[in-house]
């Protein structure tokens, strides 16, 4: 990764067009068998030590995964590595514990920023 310049790294990390190209390549007529998708890599990891199920959202571009737990009041951002390469390690990039419970969550990517919008309500 040290040999990649910033523009190349940005393109690799945040390129939703890769998904669109794959879907267009593998689209087929209804009623006819389509192409079989095969995974480039598989990943399995424990997002928390409590064994509590967490929701997950893959950030457009495929490099980052956001896991959420309303039970633990946590948001975690994981780095899965560069898309198109096998997953070597999973790294926890950021973690935030919220005082309140949320009812809605939206993710937006703009340039190099990942925005997470959280709709919360006070717990009583």
FENCORMO-V855253 format. One record per residue. D_FIRST is the distance of its C-alpha to the first C-alpha in Angstrom with 2 decimals. Layout:
d_first
D_FIRST
D_FIRST
This chain:
d_first
0.00
3.79
5.35
5.42
8.62
10.13
12.37
10.12
8.12
11.75
13.10
10.99
11.68
15.25
16.88
20.21
21.46
19.76
22.30
25.10
24.47
24.58
27.75
29.40
28.72
30.16
33.03
36.49
40.10
41.59
43.67
41.78
39.14
35.63
32.50
31.14
27.60
25.68
22.73
19.39
18.89
20.97
20.37
23.00
22.89
25.43
24.93
27.84
30.03
33.24
32.75
33.42
32.22
29.70
29.17
25.76
24.33
21.21
19.78
19.90
16.68
16.38
13.43
15.76
19.13
21.96
24.64
28.03
31.16
34.42
36.02
33.63
33.13
29.33
26.30
22.91
19.49
17.11
13.41
13.51
9.91
9.05
12.54
13.82
12.07
14.08
13.87
12.90
13.64
15.14
14.81
17.60
16.36
19.90
23.47
26.70
30.23
32.89
36.55
37.79
37.53
36.07
37.43
34.94
31.20
29.39
25.74
24.74
21.52
21.96
19.25
16.62
19.29
20.30
24.02
26.00
29.73
32.01
35.76
37.38
40.94
42.52
43.46
47.10
